């Protein structure tokens, strides 16, 4: 056990004894040290606050010590997590057919799936041609995914990486997701180092850059953005044999991003547009999440939810949440069902599984 964990437990034990808390403080501190339990952390902070605000000077002093050791513990553990090397994803043992079935099982995205299938077939044939010493196109593997959030871009990117590994185009097939803050530093020269580190982590797999246009959209850090793009463009060429870079974001900003960077655009051969989900597809996503978690929508509940989803699609704005709308709706349904079921004396298995019409409370939903 590190010294920060030990200091927190020792001070918590001392506060228990001083305040006569019957081990409650130590119990909370143990949950913090062993699990970084958020509920226990909040409860411990509340106890500390109450004692610091109290009248007994000795208890206040010890409570302040616990507060300091708690802050030191979280500061140390946070820095430790930041510096810890990223754990490699376990190798995916599934066959190519199983991975393709996962892709095909995604709700909607018909044209996206067709384009990905074509891409996979093309790359397989090019690989076979190279093995037979036949001419093969030198197209890069890098991709651009455009569309609104919640349309499955990240999910498809993960599957593409695993499929490319299975057909021998990538050595690892792992997935590294980054955004602007992971690539751009606050000082000249440091950005290139950050990009190189990210590229090193992603080699052999997929580097997924979400909202890629944000790299250059901030005029105040334009020089850092250019530095990032210079290093990134170089990596796209240098590691094209064992790295897939997938850039993603809203359609119009991504179009502007590529138009302003012709050198970058030339490194991408495939552009795939992800459409918004319609109401039926959102309903399928919701039902799929329910099935995976052993919940069933009662017919009356299903009917009103279908109407609600149709309304959401008809009234959608620029920030329409797509699949996230279905996932947020699921979370609310489950919470409302839990509030209802807890009042039932000895609920049956059916009670615990069923979501009824009253569990749907549209006034609490955000239509975006």
C-alpha positions as CSV (number, residue, x, y, z in Angstrom):
1,X,0.0,0.0,0.0
2,X,1.3,3.4,-0.9
3,X,2.0,6.1,1.7
4,X,-0.9,8.3,0.6
5,X,-3.4,5.5,1.1
6,X,-1.9,4.6,4.4
7,X,-2.0,8.2,5.6
8,X,-5.7,8.5,4.7
9,X,-6.6,5.3,6.6
10,X,-4.5,6.3,9.6
11,X,-6.1,9.7,9.9
12,X,-9.6,8.3,9.3
13,X,-9.0,5.8,12.2
14,X,-7.8,8.6,14.4
15,X,-10.9,10.7,13.6
16,X,-13.1,7.6,14.4
17,X,-11.5,7.3,17.8
18,X,-11.6,11.1,18.5
19,X,-15.2,11.6,17.4
20,X,-16.5,8.2,18.7
21,X,-17.8,7.4,15.2
22,X,-17.8,3.6,15.8
23,X,-15.6,2.8,12.8
24,X,-17.8,4.6,10.2
25,X,-15.1,7.0,9.1
26,X,-12.6,4.2,8.6
27,X,-15.1,2.1,6.7
28,X,-15.7,5.0,4.3
29,X,-11.9,5.7,3.9
30,X,-11.3,2.0,3.2
31,X,-13.9,2.1,0.4
32,X,-12.2,5.1,-1.1
33,X,-8.7,3.5,-1.0
34,X,-9.7,0.1,-2.2
35,X,-12.3,1.1,-4.9
36,X,-12.1,4.9,-5.3
37,X,-15.8,4.6,-4.5
38,X,-17.6,7.9,-5.4
39,X,-20.5,7.4,-3.0
40,X,-18.1,6.7,-0.1
41,X,-16.0,9.7,-1.1
42,X,-19.0,12.1,-1.0
43,X,-20.2,10.6,2.3
44,X,-16.7,11.0,3.8
45,X,-16.5,14.6,2.7
46,X,-19.8,15.3,4.2
47,X,-18.7,13.8,7.5
48,X,-15.5,15.8,7.4
49,X,-17.4,19.0,6.7
50,X,-19.8,18.4,9.6
51,X,-16.9,17.9,12.0
52,X,-14.9,20.8,10.8
53,X,-18.0,23.0,11.3
54,X,-18.5,21.6,14.8
55,X,-17.5,23.2,18.1
56,X,-15.0,20.6,19.4
57,X,-11.5,21.8,18.6
58,X,-9.7,18.5,18.7
59,X,-12.2,16.8,16.4
60,X,-12.0,19.8,14.0
61,X,-8.2,19.4,13.8
62,X,-8.2,15.7,13.1
63,X,-11.0,16.2,10.5
64,X,-8.9,18.7,8.7
65,X,-6.1,16.2,8.6
66,X,-8.4,13.6,7.1
67,X,-9.5,16.2,4.5
68,X,-5.8,16.9,3.6
69,X,-4.9,13.2,3.3
70,X,-8.0,12.6,1.2
71,X,-7.0,15.3,-1.3
72,X,-3.4,14.0,-1.3
73,X,-4.6,10.4,-2.0
74,X,-6.7,11.5,-5.0
75,X,-4.0,13.8,-6.3
76,X,-1.5,10.9,-6.2
77,X,-3.8,8.3,-7.7
78,X,-4.9,10.7,-10.5
79,X,-1.3,11.4,-11.5
80,X,-0.5,7.7,-11.2
81,X,-3.3,6.9,-13.6
82,X,-2.2,9.6,-16.1
83,X,1.4,8.3,-16.2
84,X,0.4,4.6,-16.3
85,X,0.9,3.0,-19.7
86,X,-2.3,2.3,-21.6
87,X,-3.3,-1.4,-21.2
88,X,-3.4,-3.2,-24.5
89,X,-6.7,-4.5,-25.5
90,X,-7.1,-8.3,-25.3
91,X,-6.8,-9.9,-28.7
92,X,-10.2,-10.5,-30.4
93,X,-10.4,-14.2,-31.1
94,X,-13.6,-14.0,-33.3
95,X,-13.5,-15.1,-36.9
96,X,-13.9,-12.8,-39.9
97,X,-17.4,-14.0,-40.3
98,X,-18.3,-13.3,-36.7
99,X,-16.9,-9.7,-37.0
100,X,-18.9,-9.2,-40.2
101,X,-22.0,-10.4,-38.4
102,X,-21.4,-7.8,-35.7
103,X,-21.2,-5.2,-38.4
104,X,-24.4,-6.4,-40.1
105,X,-26.2,-6.5,-36.8
106,X,-25.9,-2.8,-36.3
107,X,-29.2,-1.0,-36.6
108,X,-29.8,0.9,-39.8
109,X,-26.6,2.3,-41.6
110,X,-27.4,0.3,-44.7
111,X,-25.2,2.3,-47.1
112,X,-22.5,2.6,-44.5
113,X,-22.4,-1.2,-44.1
114,X,-22.4,-1.7,-47.9
115,X,-19.5,0.7,-48.3
116,X,-17.5,-1.0,-45.5
117,X,-18.2,-4.4,-47.0
118,X,-16.9,-3.1,-50.4
119,X,-13.9,-1.7,-48.8
120,X,-13.0,-5.0,-47.0
121,X,-13.5,-7.0,-50.2
122,X,-11.3,-4.6,-52.2
123,X,-8.5,-4.7,-49.6
124,X,-8.7,-8.5,-49.5
125,X,-8.3,-8.8,-53.2
126,X,-5.5,-6.2,-53.3
127,X,-3.6,-8.2,-50.7
128,X,-4.0,-11.4,-52.6
129,X,-2.8,-9.7,-55.8
130,X,0.3,-8.5,-54.0
131,X,1.0,-12.0,-52.7
132,X,0.9,-13.2,-56.4
133,X,3.2,-10.4,-57.5
134,X,0.5,-8.7,-59.4
135,X,0.1,-4.9,-59.6
136,X,-2.1,-3.6,-56.7
137,X,-3.3,-0.1,-56.0
138,X,-1.3,1.9,-53.4
139,X,-4.4,3.3,-51.9
140,X,-4.1,4.2,-48.2
141,X,-6.3,2.5,-45.6
142,X,-7.2,5.9,-43.9
143,X,-10.9,6.8,-43.7
144,X,-13.1,9.8,-43.1
145,X,-16.5,9.3,-41.3
146,X,-18.9,12.2,-41.5
147,X,-22.3,12.8,-39.8
148,X,-23.9,13.8,-36.6
149,X,-23.0,12.4,-33.2
150,X,-24.6,9.2,-32.0
151,X,-24.8,7.6,-35.5
152,X,-22.4,4.8,-34.9
153,X,-19.1,6.2,-36.2
154,X,-17.0,5.0,-33.3
155,X,-18.6,1.6,-33.2
156,X,-17.9,1.0,-36.9
157,X,-14.4,2.3,-36.6
158,X,-13.7,-0.3,-33.9
159,X,-15.1,-3.1,-36.0
160,X,-13.1,-2.0,-39.1
161,X,-9.9,-2.2,-37.0
162,X,-10.6,-5.8,-35.9
163,X,-11.6,-6.9,-39.4
164,X,-8.4,-5.4,-40.9
165,X,-6.4,-7.3,-38.3
166,X,-8.2,-10.5,-39.2
167,X,-7.5,-10.2,-42.9
168,X,-3.8,-9.3,-42.3
169,X,-3.8,-5.6,-43.0
170,X,-3.0,-4.5,-39.4
171,X,-0.7,-6.3,-37.0
172,X,-2.8,-5.6,-33.8
173,X,-6.2,-4.1,-34.7
174,X,-6.4,-2.2,-31.4
175,X,-8.3,1.1,-31.1
176,X,-7.0,4.4,-29.9
177,X,-9.5,7.3,-29.7
178,X,-8.2,10.9,-29.3
179,X,-9.5,14.4,-29.6
180,X,-7.9,17.8,-30.0
181,X,-6.7,18.0,-26.4
182,X,-4.8,14.7,-26.8
183,X,-2.9,16.1,-29.8
184,X,-2.2,19.7,-29.2
185,X,0.0,21.1,-26.4
186,X,0.3,24.7,-25.1
187,X,3.8,25.3,-26.2
188,X,5.5,25.4,-29.6
189,X,7.3,22.2,-30.3
190,X,5.4,20.1,-27.7
191,X,2.5,19.4,-30.1
192,X,4.7,17.4,-32.4
193,X,5.9,15.3,-29.4
194,X,2.3,14.6,-28.4
195,X,1.3,13.6,-31.9
196,X,4.3,11.2,-32.2
197,X,3.4,9.6,-28.8
198,X,-0.2,9.1,-29.9
199,X,0.9,7.6,-33.3
200,X,3.3,5.3,-31.5
201,X,0.4,4.0,-29.3
202,X,-1.8,3.5,-32.3
203,X,0.7,1.8,-34.7
204,X,-0.7,-1.6,-35.8
205,X,-4.3,-0.5,-35.2
206,X,-6.8,2.3,-35.6
207,X,-6.3,5.9,-34.6
208,X,-9.7,7.5,-34.3
209,X,-9.7,11.3,-34.2
210,X,-13.1,12.7,-33.3
211,X,-14.1,16.2,-34.3
212,X,-10.9,16.4,-36.3
213,X,-11.7,19.9,-37.6
214,X,-11.3,21.2,-34.1
215,X,-7.5,20.8,-34.6
216,X,-7.4,24.0,-36.7
217,X,-10.7,25.8,-35.9
218,X,-9.3,27.9,-33.1
219,X,-7.5,30.9,-34.5
220,X,-5.7,31.6,-31.2
221,X,-3.8,28.3,-31.5
222,X,-3.6,28.1,-35.3
223,X,0.2,27.6,-35.2
224,X,-0.3,24.6,-32.9
225,X,-2.9,23.2,-35.2
226,X,-0.6,23.5,-38.2
227,X,2.2,21.8,-36.2
228,X,-0.2,19.0,-35.4
229,X,-1.4,18.6,-39.0
230,X,2.2,18.6,-40.3
231,X,3.2,15.7,-37.9
232,X,-0.1,13.9,-38.6
233,X,0.2,14.1,-42.4
234,X,3.7,12.8,-42.2
235,X,2.6,9.8,-40.1
236,X,-0.3,9.1,-42.5
237,X,2.4,8.4,-45.2
238,X,5.2,6.9,-43.0
239,X,3.0,4.3,-41.3
240,X,0.5,3.6,-44.0
241,X,1.4,-0.1,-44.1
242,X,0.4,-0.7,-40.5
243,X,-1.8,2.2,-39.3
244,X,-5.4,3.2,-40.1
245,X,-6.3,6.8,-39.2
246,X,-10.0,7.5,-39.1
247,X,-11.1,11.1,-38.8
248,X,-14.7,11.9,-37.9
249,X,-17.0,14.8,-37.2
250,X,-20.0,16.8,-38.4
251,X,-20.4,16.7,-42.2
252,X,-20.0,20.4,-43.0
253,X,-17.1,21.2,-40.7
254,X,-15.3,18.1,-42.0
255,X,-15.8,19.2,-45.6
256,X,-14.3,22.6,-44.8
257,X,-11.5,20.9,-42.9
258,X,-10.4,18.9,-45.9
259,X,-11.0,21.7,-48.4
260,X,-8.5,23.9,-46.5
261,X,-6.0,21.0,-46.3
262,X,-5.6,19.5,-49.8
263,X,-2.4,17.7,-48.7
264,X,-4.3,16.0,-45.9
265,X,-7.3,15.2,-48.1
266,X,-5.0,13.3,-50.6
267,X,-4.1,10.8,-47.8
268,X,-7.8,9.7,-47.5
269,X,-9.3,7.5,-50.2
270,X,-12.6,6.7,-48.6
271,X,-15.3,9.1,-47.2
272,X,-18.4,7.6,-45.6
273,X,-21.4,9.6,-44.6
274,X,-23.4,8.3,-41.5
275,X,-27.1,9.4,-41.8
276,X,-29.3,10.2,-38.8
277,X,-31.5,7.4,-37.5
278,X,-35.2,7.4,-38.2
279,X,-37.9,6.7,-35.6
280,X,-38.1,2.9,-36.3
281,X,-34.3,2.5,-36.0
282,X,-34.2,4.4,-32.7
283,X,-37.0,2.1,-31.5
284,X,-34.9,-0.9,-32.6
285,X,-31.9,0.5,-30.7
286,X,-33.9,1.0,-27.5
287,X,-35.4,-2.5,-27.7
288,X,-32.0,-4.0,-28.3
289,X,-30.6,-2.3,-25.2
290,X,-33.6,-3.5,-23.2
291,X,-33.1,-7.1,-24.4
292,X,-29.4,-7.1,-23.5
293,X,-30.2,-6.0,-20.0
294,X,-33.2,-8.3,-19.4
295,X,-35.9,-5.7,-19.7
296,X,-39.2,-6.0,-21.6
297,X,-41.3,-3.1,-22.9
298,X,-45.0,-3.6,-22.3
299,X,-47.1,-3.1,-25.4
300,X,-48.7,0.1,-24.1
301,X,-45.3,1.5,-23.2
302,X,-43.9,0.5,-26.6
303,X,-46.7,2.3,-28.4
304,X,-46.3,5.6,-26.6
305,X,-42.5,5.5,-26.9
306,X,-42.8,4.9,-30.7
307,X,-45.0,8.0,-31.0
308,X,-42.5,10.0,-28.9
309,X,-39.6,8.9,-31.1
310,X,-41.5,9.9,-34.2
311,X,-42.1,13.3,-32.7
312,X,-38.4,13.6,-31.8
313,X,-37.3,12.8,-35.4
314,X,-39.9,15.2,-36.8
315,X,-38.8,18.1,-34.5
316,X,-35.1,17.3,-34.4
317,X,-32.6,20.2,-34.5
318,X,-29.0,20.5,-35.3
319,X,-28.0,18.8,-32.0
320,X,-30.2,15.7,-32.5
321,X,-28.7,13.0,-30.3
322,X,-29.5,10.0,-32.5
323,X,-28.4,6.7,-30.8
324,X,-27.7,8.7,-27.6
325,X,-31.4,9.6,-27.4
326,X,-32.3,6.0,-27.3
327,X,-29.7,5.2,-24.6
328,X,-30.7,8.2,-22.5
329,X,-34.3,7.2,-22.8
330,X,-33.4,3.7,-21.7
331,X,-31.6,5.1,-18.6
332,X,-34.7,7.1,-17.6
333,X,-37.1,4.2,-18.2
334,X,-35.0,1.9,-16.0
335,X,-34.7,4.5,-13.2
336,X,-38.5,5.2,-13.3
337,X,-39.2,1.5,-13.3
338,X,-36.9,1.1,-10.2
339,X,-38.8,3.9,-8.3
340,X,-42.1,2.1,-9.0
341,X,-41.0,-1.5,-8.4
342,X,-39.3,-0.7,-5.0
343,X,-42.8,0.1,-3.7
344,X,-44.1,-3.4,-4.6
345,X,-44.0,-5.9,-1.7
346,X,-42.1,-9.0,-2.9
347,X,-42.0,-8.1,-6.7
348,X,-42.0,-11.0,-9.1
349,X,-39.5,-11.7,-11.8
350,X,-41.9,-10.2,-14.3
351,X,-42.3,-7.1,-12.2
352,X,-38.5,-6.6,-12.2
353,X,-38.3,-7.1,-16.0
354,X,-41.2,-5.2,-17.3
355,X,-41.3,-1.5,-18.2
356,X,-44.8,-0.2,-18.3
357,X,-46.4,2.9,-19.8
358,X,-46.2,4.8,-16.5
359,X,-42.4,4.4,-16.5
360,X,-42.3,6.6,-19.5
361,X,-42.3,10.3,-18.5
362,X,-41.9,12.4,-21.6
363,X,-41.9,15.7,-19.7
364,X,-38.4,14.7,-18.4
365,X,-37.0,14.0,-21.8
366,X,-35.1,16.5,-23.9
367,X,-36.0,16.7,-27.6
368,X,-32.9,17.8,-29.5
